[in-house]
């Protein structure tokens, strides 16, 4: 299986900026569009979150239907499911806090699939996000005595098995900390920073072919002690049928405190 991804190109000024317009369209800087080989990890690739920051699981949900947003009752059910999942899959967890979710589709009401290779947080932006979500007092409690925390994403396709634009990851064992650069990202009401990933021949790409809605990806977006954030992107699979249904997905961002 082959796919096309948009790596972030290097520019001479070392000044990188992308934006998301009011209609949720990404306006990217110069990209390095690259065709890559896609491997399905079910074909003998062992992924364990505690070792590499990436894992997949079969984990059905009790939420019967997902619209453009979660009703409060469904949100409570789904967030509780995510907490139970992470407590069962991760090691040495003391607290789990689901602080955000996003439903992605090609509708204007939703954020669209991200079509560029990136990691969501730098060290500083991850701590800022943690403080914003927990408040300074609780954040200091998490950080005292060299406290260990992480930000984790739990991603699930919706409605039907993925036929188009699956979520792909670079195998963490093929990633180095010099494979990316800091990039500003502008939205309607704020400017943040992420890591734009540059192309390396050593990168190996992983995709769950026709991933079912009963499955989830669990991946590291930041870890304060050891694990790297996992680079990811929507992937344009070569040879996708013209009649393939567009994908919808839900992702939860989760703060985890370890002991």
Phi, psi and omega in degrees: 000137180238152180213166180241131179230158178254099170285163176269127181280154177275135173243160186293329184283344184057032180241107190244130182212134170230164181219163174237119186280173183301341177265015177066026173269137177280134172248102189267153169286192180300132181243161178246087183288124191224137173270132185229159172278136181251129179248138175269119185296345176291348178268051170091013178261119183273119179240123176228126187304316184297340181262325187227354179084014182213135180200153172237159183207153168270121187206083181299154179248153176273353177289121188284324185210138178250121174268214178280347175206168180267126169297155185304319181295318178291325178298317178299315180298312186292317180297321178296321177297318180296318178300313180296320179301310184291324177293332179276333186262330185264157180259146172061037180273131175251327178216146176228130180225108176281114188251354186194154170215156177222131169258125182252140173198184178270004177284149183296331182293339185247158169290143183272161174305137181282121186252045175210148186278123188204166167239140194281339186223147163267174177302314184288320181289330177293316178294322177298317180297318179299315179295320179298323184278324185263336190087153187298321184296312180291324178299316178298324177296319179293327187268344186295152181056043180056045182302148185251123176223162177216162170243126187236144175249132173245116190244133181225133170287156181240155168079312185198162176305146185295125178250344187209141174055054178296159174280127180241155181230149168277128178309119184303334180290349180250014184248140174240160184289351176259017180272003184217167174226155180288136182223133175283144176230121184260130173242179186304321187241007182195165173235126178239190177226145174224184176248118175273127187266134180265152182291135172225137181298333183288343185297137176242129186259139182240133178217136171274108184294129179053046181305132185271149178298348175276000180252156176225150165263139173240119183218149182283128172258333174196147174215132185281352180216085167110292185295140175272152169297144185265120178295140184207166180188155164295144184241131173274106183283128179296131178087011178300134181299140181299332180269009182298138179286141177293154183264148167242153181207160172234137176230140175247135174257133194226132170270132180234131174254129180254157175240000000 
